[in-house]
Amino acid sequence: IKRRVRAIQDRPQLHTTEHSILSKQYSHTHTHTMSYDVEHEVKGVQYFVAKVGKKQTDGTYKCTFGEIFADEEGEQWFESLVGSLKAARRAGVIKFEGQMLLMPVHKDVEIHLLKPLPEGTKVDPPKPTNK
Protein backbone atom coordinates (compact mmCIF):
# COMPACT_ATOMS: atom_id res chain seq x y z
CA ILE A 1 0.00 0.00 0.00
CA LYS A 2 2.83 2.41 0.84
CA ARG A 3 4.33 1.80 -2.61
CA ARG A 4 1.04 2.66 -4.31
CA VAL A 5 0.60 5.82 -2.24
CA ARG A 6 4.16 6.84 -3.02
CA ALA A 7 3.66 6.16 -6.76
CA ILE A 8 0.48 8.25 -6.82
CA GLN A 9 2.17 11.09 -4.94
CA ASP A 10 5.06 11.08 -7.43
CA ARG A 11 2.84 11.24 -10.55
CA PRO A 12 1.74 14.88 -10.42
CA GLN A 13 5.31 16.03 -9.89
CA LEU A 14 6.55 13.97 -12.84
CA HIS A 15 3.66 15.22 -15.02
CA THR A 16 4.38 18.83 -14.09
CA THR A 17 8.05 18.41 -14.99
CA GLU A 18 7.21 16.79 -18.33
CA HIS A 19 4.64 19.48 -19.06
CA SER A 20 7.06 22.32 -18.36
CA ILE A 21 9.70 20.69 -20.56
CA LEU A 22 7.16 20.23 -23.37
CA SER A 23 5.96 23.81 -22.95
CA LYS A 24 9.51 25.13 -23.28
CA GLN A 25 10.10 23.00 -26.36
CA TYR A 26 6.82 24.15 -27.88
CA SER A 27 7.48 27.81 -27.10
CA HIS A 28 10.97 27.54 -28.50
CA THR A 29 9.74 25.89 -31.71
CA HIS A 30 6.83 28.32 -32.01
CA THR A 31 9.11 31.34 -31.76
CA HIS A 32 11.40 30.21 -34.54
CA THR A 33 8.91 28.83 -37.07
CA MET A 34 6.08 31.37 -36.93
CA SER A 35 6.35 34.66 -38.74
CA TYR A 36 3.51 37.15 -38.77
CA ASP A 37 3.83 40.48 -40.57
CA VAL A 38 0.90 42.45 -39.12
CA GLU A 39 1.22 45.34 -41.58
CA HIS A 40 1.11 42.95 -44.53
CA GLU A 41 -1.92 41.14 -43.08
CA VAL A 42 -3.74 44.47 -42.65
CA LYS A 43 -3.05 45.30 -46.31
CA GLY A 44 -4.44 41.88 -47.19
CA VAL A 45 -7.64 42.69 -45.30
CA GLN A 46 -7.88 46.01 -47.15
CA TYR A 47 -7.42 44.27 -50.50
CA PHE A 48 -9.88 41.42 -49.91
CA VAL A 49 -12.67 43.50 -48.33
CA ALA A 50 -12.51 45.80 -51.36
CA LYS A 51 -12.36 42.79 -53.70
CA VAL A 52 -15.45 41.02 -52.34
CA GLY A 53 -17.27 44.07 -50.98
CA LYS A 54 -19.45 46.75 -52.48
CA LYS A 55 -18.07 50.27 -52.94
CA GLN A 56 -19.99 52.91 -51.02
CA THR A 57 -20.66 56.46 -52.19
CA ASP A 58 -18.01 57.78 -49.78
CA GLY A 59 -15.29 55.55 -51.30
CA THR A 60 -15.29 52.96 -48.50
CA TYR A 61 -16.28 49.30 -48.95
CA LYS A 62 -18.61 46.94 -47.13
CA CYS A 63 -18.89 43.15 -47.16
CA THR A 64 -20.05 40.48 -44.77
CA PHE A 65 -17.78 38.14 -42.84
CA GLY A 66 -19.33 35.25 -44.77
CA GLU A 67 -18.35 36.84 -48.11
CA ILE A 68 -14.71 37.37 -47.20
CA PHE A 69 -14.55 33.97 -45.48
CA ALA A 70 -15.86 32.20 -48.62
CA ASP A 71 -13.47 33.92 -51.05
CA GLU A 72 -11.23 31.16 -52.46
CA GLU A 73 -8.18 33.38 -53.00
CA GLY A 74 -8.54 34.86 -49.52
CA GLU A 75 -8.89 31.39 -48.05
CA GLN A 76 -5.44 30.54 -49.40
CA TRP A 77 -3.96 33.93 -48.53
CA PHE A 78 -4.79 34.29 -44.84
CA GLU A 79 -3.24 32.05 -42.23
CA SER A 80 -5.71 33.42 -39.69
CA LEU A 81 -8.51 35.53 -41.15
CA VAL A 82 -9.95 36.28 -37.71
CA GLY A 83 -6.56 37.44 -36.38
CA SER A 84 -5.99 39.57 -39.47
CA LEU A 85 -9.41 41.20 -39.10
CA LYS A 86 -8.72 41.98 -35.45
CA ALA A 87 -5.33 43.50 -36.36
CA ALA A 88 -6.95 45.62 -39.09
CA ARG A 89 -9.57 46.84 -36.64
CA ARG A 90 -6.88 47.79 -34.09
CA ALA A 91 -5.13 49.73 -36.88
CA GLY A 92 -8.36 51.64 -37.59
CA VAL A 93 -8.65 50.24 -41.13
CA ILE A 94 -11.97 48.39 -40.67
CA LYS A 95 -14.81 48.24 -38.21
CA PHE A 96 -17.26 45.49 -37.31
CA GLU A 97 -19.55 44.67 -34.40
CA GLY A 98 -18.42 42.25 -31.69
CA GLN A 99 -15.09 41.07 -30.34
CA MET A 100 -14.41 38.19 -32.72
CA LEU A 101 -16.03 36.78 -35.84
CA LEU A 102 -16.64 33.04 -36.13
CA MET A 103 -18.34 31.04 -38.88
CA PRO A 104 -21.21 30.35 -39.28
CA VAL A 105 -22.55 32.35 -36.32
CA HIS A 106 -21.29 35.72 -37.59
CA LYS A 107 -21.53 35.16 -41.37
CA ASP A 108 -23.90 38.14 -41.77
CA VAL A 109 -21.84 40.60 -39.71
CA GLU A 110 -20.89 43.60 -41.83
CA ILE A 111 -17.23 44.55 -42.22
CA HIS A 112 -16.74 48.19 -43.16
CA LEU A 113 -13.41 49.06 -44.81
CA LEU A 114 -12.71 52.64 -43.72
CA LYS A 115 -9.29 53.05 -45.37
CA PRO A 116 -9.10 51.33 -48.77
CA LEU A 117 -5.82 50.81 -50.58
CA PRO A 118 -5.18 53.06 -53.60
CA GLU A 119 -7.00 51.90 -56.78
CA GLY A 120 -5.23 49.07 -58.58
CA THR A 121 -3.06 48.04 -55.63
CA LYS A 122 -2.36 44.30 -55.60
CA VAL A 123 -1.11 42.66 -52.41
CA ASP A 124 1.10 39.59 -52.82
CA PRO A 125 0.46 36.59 -50.59
CA PRO A 126 2.70 36.28 -47.54
CA LYS A 127 5.98 34.51 -48.25
CA PRO A 128 7.16 31.76 -45.90
CA THR A 129 10.24 32.71 -43.91
CA ASN A 130 12.95 30.52 -42.49
CA LYS A 131 13.59 31.93 -39.04
C-alpha positions as CSV (number, residue, x, y, z in Angstrom):
1,I,0.0,0.0,0.0
2,K,2.8,2.4,0.8
3,R,4.3,1.8,-2.6
4,R,1.0,2.7,-4.3
5,V,0.6,5.8,-2.2
6,R,4.2,6.8,-3.0
7,A,3.7,6.2,-6.8
8,I,0.5,8.3,-6.8
9,Q,2.2,11.1,-4.9
10,D,5.1,11.1,-7.4
11,R,2.8,11.2,-10.6
12,P,1.7,14.9,-10.4
13,Q,5.3,16.0,-9.9
14,L,6.5,14.0,-12.8
15,H,3.7,15.2,-15.0
16,T,4.4,18.8,-14.1
17,T,8.0,18.4,-15.0
18,E,7.2,16.8,-18.3
19,H,4.6,19.5,-19.1
20,S,7.1,22.3,-18.4
21,I,9.7,20.7,-20.6
22,L,7.2,20.2,-23.4
23,S,6.0,23.8,-23.0
24,K,9.5,25.1,-23.3
25,Q,10.1,23.0,-26.4
26,Y,6.8,24.2,-27.9
27,S,7.5,27.8,-27.1
28,H,11.0,27.5,-28.5
29,T,9.7,25.9,-31.7
30,H,6.8,28.3,-32.0
31,T,9.1,31.3,-31.8
32,H,11.4,30.2,-34.5
33,T,8.9,28.8,-37.1
34,M,6.1,31.4,-36.9
35,S,6.3,34.7,-38.7
36,Y,3.5,37.2,-38.8
37,D,3.8,40.5,-40.6
38,V,0.9,42.5,-39.1
39,E,1.2,45.3,-41.6
40,H,1.1,42.9,-44.5
41,E,-1.9,41.1,-43.1
42,V,-3.7,44.5,-42.7
43,K,-3.0,45.3,-46.3
44,G,-4.4,41.9,-47.2
45,V,-7.6,42.7,-45.3
46,Q,-7.9,46.0,-47.1
47,Y,-7.4,44.3,-50.5
48,F,-9.9,41.4,-49.9
49,V,-12.7,43.5,-48.3
50,A,-12.5,45.8,-51.4
51,K,-12.4,42.8,-53.7
52,V,-15.5,41.0,-52.3
53,G,-17.3,44.1,-51.0
54,K,-19.4,46.8,-52.5
55,K,-18.1,50.3,-52.9
56,Q,-20.0,52.9,-51.0
57,T,-20.7,56.5,-52.2
58,D,-18.0,57.8,-49.8
59,G,-15.3,55.5,-51.3
60,T,-15.3,53.0,-48.5
61,Y,-16.3,49.3,-49.0
62,K,-18.6,46.9,-47.1
63,C,-18.9,43.2,-47.2
64,T,-20.0,40.5,-44.8
65,F,-17.8,38.1,-42.8
66,G,-19.3,35.3,-44.8
67,E,-18.4,36.8,-48.1
68,I,-14.7,37.4,-47.2
69,F,-14.6,34.0,-45.5
70,A,-15.9,32.2,-48.6
71,D,-13.5,33.9,-51.1
72,E,-11.2,31.2,-52.5
73,E,-8.2,33.4,-53.0
74,G,-8.5,34.9,-49.5
75,E,-8.9,31.4,-48.1
76,Q,-5.4,30.5,-49.4
77,W,-4.0,33.9,-48.5
78,F,-4.8,34.3,-44.8
79,E,-3.2,32.1,-42.2
80,S,-5.7,33.4,-39.7
81,L,-8.5,35.5,-41.2
82,V,-9.9,36.3,-37.7
83,G,-6.6,37.4,-36.4
84,S,-6.0,39.6,-39.5
85,L,-9.4,41.2,-39.1
86,K,-8.7,42.0,-35.5
87,A,-5.3,43.5,-36.4
88,A,-7.0,45.6,-39.1
89,R,-9.6,46.8,-36.6
90,R,-6.9,47.8,-34.1
91,A,-5.1,49.7,-36.9
92,G,-8.4,51.6,-37.6
93,V,-8.7,50.2,-41.1
94,I,-12.0,48.4,-40.7
95,K,-14.8,48.2,-38.2
96,F,-17.3,45.5,-37.3
97,E,-19.6,44.7,-34.4
98,G,-18.4,42.3,-31.7
99,Q,-15.1,41.1,-30.3
100,M,-14.4,38.2,-32.7
101,L,-16.0,36.8,-35.8
102,L,-16.6,33.0,-36.1
103,M,-18.3,31.0,-38.9
104,P,-21.2,30.3,-39.3
105,V,-22.6,32.4,-36.3
106,H,-21.3,35.7,-37.6
107,K,-21.5,35.2,-41.4
108,D,-23.9,38.1,-41.8
109,V,-21.8,40.6,-39.7
110,E,-20.9,43.6,-41.8
111,I,-17.2,44.5,-42.2
112,H,-16.7,48.2,-43.2
113,L,-13.4,49.1,-44.8
114,L,-12.7,52.6,-43.7
115,K,-9.3,53.1,-45.4
116,P,-9.1,51.3,-48.8
117,L,-5.8,50.8,-50.6
118,P,-5.2,53.1,-53.6
119,E,-7.0,51.9,-56.8
120,G,-5.2,49.1,-58.6
121,T,-3.1,48.0,-55.6
122,K,-2.4,44.3,-55.6
123,V,-1.1,42.7,-52.4
124,D,1.1,39.6,-52.8
125,P,0.5,36.6,-50.6
126,P,2.7,36.3,-47.5
127,K,6.0,34.5,-48.2
128,P,7.2,31.8,-45.9
129,T,10.2,32.7,-43.9
130,N,13.0,30.5,-42.5
131,K,13.6,31.9,-39.0
